[in-house]
Amino acid sequence: MPGARIDLLGQTALVTGASRGIGRAIAKALATCGADVIGVGTAITGQADDLQHEFEGLAGSFRPLDCDLSDRAAIDRMIVHLDQAGHKIDILVNNAGIIRRAPAAQHPIEDWDAVMAVNLDAVFLLSRELGRRMVERGHGKIINLASVLSYQGGILVPGYAAAKGAVAQLTKSLANEWAAQGVNVNAVAPGYVATDNTAALQADPEREAALMARIPAGCWGQPNDIAWPVAFLASDLAKFIHGETLAVDGGWLAR
C-alpha cells in the first residue's frame, strides 16, 4: 500500500542479545513501531534503569529478561517463564551471537562448542518452541540474524562461518514447513557492522583498510542499518516473504 508504515502495535517481540549493538538497535526499532519488546541478555536486568530511560516515550514498551543462551536448561526455563507470565510472542528475533577467532588448525574445540551453542543451537531451540506456539495461533514472525559469512567462509572464524551458514539453511527449512501455517521465517545477513564483535577488526589498521576497500559503500554499517530491515520483516508489509536471507552489507556480496 502506498505510504504504508511499519505498524507493530499490540504485538509482543522477543529479541535475543538485546543488551547492546545490533540487538539493542533492533529492540528499539520494534518498540518505536509499537511492539512490546522483551529483551533477552545474559545479565541484561543489570542495565534495566538505563534501558528503561532509553526506551521511554516510544510507542511500545521494553522489559529485560536474563537468560544464558549457551545453557539449554536456561532456555527451557525461560520458555516456561514466558508461558506462565502469559506472554504470547508474535515476533522472535534470534540476534544473539558470539565469535571466536583462531586459525582453524589450532581452533579450540571449546570455542567451536561455545559458538555453536549460542549462534545455532539457541536459534533452533527458540524457533522450535516459540514457532510451535505461533503455528498453533496461525500467525507469527521469526527473523534470524545470519551473516555475509553465511555465503563466504571468512578467515579465522570456522565455527562462526559454519553456524551462520546453518542459520541461513535453517531459515529456509522452517519457512518450508510453516509458511502455509501463517508464520513468516526470514533472516537478515549483516555485513561488517561497527559493534563489539568487530572491535578487533576495527582496531587493526591493515585489516580495516582492506575491508573498507572491499565494501562498495566504503564504510562500516551501523546497528540501525540492520534494525530497520528487521522491523520491516517483522511487519505485515513483508507478509509474502518467506525463507529469504536479506543481505544488508553495503554491497559486500555484490563485489
DATA-V17212 format. One record per pair of residues at least 12 apart in sequence whose ideal C-beta (glycine too) atoms are under 6 Angstrom apart, sorted by the first residue. I is the first residue (numbers start at 1). GAP is how many residues later the second one is. D is the distance in Angstrom with one decimal. If there is no record, write none. Layout:
BEGIN
i & gap & d
I & GAP & D
I & GAP & D
END
This chain:
BEGIN
i & gap & d
4 & 233 & 6.0
6 & 27 & 4.6
6 & 225 & 5.3
6 & 229 & 4.6
8 & 25 & 4.2
8 & 26 & 4.7
8 & 27 & 3.9
9 & 25 & 3.5
11 & 24 & 5.0
11 & 79 & 4.1
11 & 80 & 5.9
12 & 24 & 4.9
12 & 75 & 5.9
12 & 77 & 5.6
12 & 78 & 5.4
13 & 17 & 4.8
13 & 22 & 4.4
13 & 24 & 5.0
13 & 78 & 3.8
14 & 24 & 4.7
14 & 75 & 4.9
14 & 78 & 5.4
15 & 12 & 4.6
15 & 24 & 5.4
15 & 78 & 4.4
15 & 80 & 6.0
16 & 24 & 4.6
16 & 78 & 5.8
16 & 79 & 5.3
16 & 80 & 3.8
17 & 78 & 4.4
17 & 79 & 3.2
18 & 21 & 3.1
18 & 22 & 6.0
18 & 23 & 5.7
19 & 22 & 3.7
19 & 25 & 4.5
21 & 174 & 3.9
21 & 175 & 5.9
21 & 202 & 5.6
22 & 201 & 4.7
22 & 204 & 5.0
23 & 72 & 4.2
25 & 198 & 3.5
25 & 199 & 5.1
25 & 202 & 3.9
26 & 67 & 5.6
26 & 69 & 6.0
26 & 201 & 4.5
26 & 204 & 5.0
27 & 12 & 4.8
29 & 198 & 4.0
29 & 199 & 5.7
29 & 202 & 4.5
30 & 201 & 5.8
31 & 24 & 5.5
31 & 27 & 4.4
31 & 29 & 3.9
31 & 31 & 5.5
32 & 26 & 5.3
33 & 198 & 5.6
34 & 25 & 4.1
34 & 26 & 4.8
35 & 25 & 4.5
36 & 24 & 5.1
36 & 25 & 4.6
37 & 25 & 4.9
38 & 25 & 5.6
38 & 27 & 5.3
39 & 25 & 5.2
40 & 25 & 5.2
40 & 27 & 5.2
42 & 26 & 5.2
43 & 23 & 6.0
44 & 20 & 4.2
45 & 19 & 4.8
45 & 21 & 5.1
48 & 16 & 5.3
51 & 13 & 6.0
69 & 27 & 5.3
69 & 49 & 5.2
69 & 53 & 4.1
70 & 47 & 4.4
70 & 48 & 5.2
75 & 50 & 5.2
79 & 50 & 4.9
89 & 41 & 4.9
90 & 50 & 5.8
91 & 50 & 4.7
91 & 143 & 4.7
92 & 38 & 4.9
92 & 50 & 4.8
93 & 50 & 5.0
94 & 29 & 4.4
94 & 50 & 4.6
95 & 50 & 4.7
96 & 22 & 5.9
97 & 22 & 4.8
98 & 17 & 5.9
98 & 20 & 5.1
99 & 58 & 6.0
99 & 61 & 4.9
99 & 98 & 5.1
100 & 15 & 5.6
101 & 55 & 4.6
101 & 56 & 5.8
104 & 54 & 4.8
107 & 51 & 5.8
112 & 47 & 4.4
115 & 44 & 3.8
115 & 45 & 5.6
115 & 48 & 5.7
116 & 47 & 5.7
119 & 44 & 3.8
120 & 43 & 4.3
120 & 46 & 5.3
123 & 21 & 5.9
123 & 44 & 5.9
127 & 15 & 5.6
127 & 47 & 6.0
134 & 49 & 4.7
135 & 43 & 5.9
135 & 46 & 4.5
135 & 48 & 5.8
138 & 44 & 4.4
139 & 43 & 4.5
140 & 43 & 4.5
141 & 43 & 5.0
141 & 93 & 4.8
142 & 43 & 4.5
143 & 43 & 5.7
143 & 87 & 5.2
143 & 90 & 5.0
144 & 23 & 5.2
144 & 27 & 5.2
144 & 43 & 4.2
146 & 18 & 5.3
146 & 21 & 4.8
146 & 22 & 4.8
146 & 41 & 4.3
146 & 43 & 4.1
146 & 99 & 5.1
147 & 17 & 4.0
147 & 42 & 5.4
148 & 41 & 5.7
148 & 43 & 4.9
148 & 101 & 5.2
148 & 104 & 5.4
148 & 105 & 6.0
149 & 12 & 4.4
149 & 15 & 4.9
150 & 14 & 4.6
150 & 15 & 5.1
150 & 18 & 4.1
150 & 39 & 5.4
168 & 19 & 6.0
168 & 77 & 4.8
171 & 14 & 5.6
171 & 16 & 4.3
172 & 71 & 4.5
175 & 67 & 4.4
175 & 68 & 3.2
179 & 63 & 4.2
184 & 58 & 5.8
186 & 47 & 4.9
186 & 55 & 5.8
186 & 58 & 5.0
187 & 58 & 4.2
188 & 41 & 5.4
188 & 42 & 5.5
188 & 58 & 5.2
188 & 60 & 5.8
189 & 56 & 5.2
189 & 58 & 4.6
190 & 36 & 5.0
190 & 58 & 5.7
191 & 30 & 5.8
191 & 58 & 2.7
191 & 59 & 5.4
191 & 61 & 4.4
192 & 19 & 5.6
192 & 28 & 5.9
193 & 28 & 4.1
194 & 26 & 4.3
215 & 35 & 4.5
215 & 37 & 5.4
216 & 35 & 3.3
216 & 39 & 5.7
217 & 33 & 3.3
217 & 34 & 5.6
221 & 29 & 5.9
226 & 22 & 5.6
229 & 17 & 5.9
229 & 19 & 5.4
END
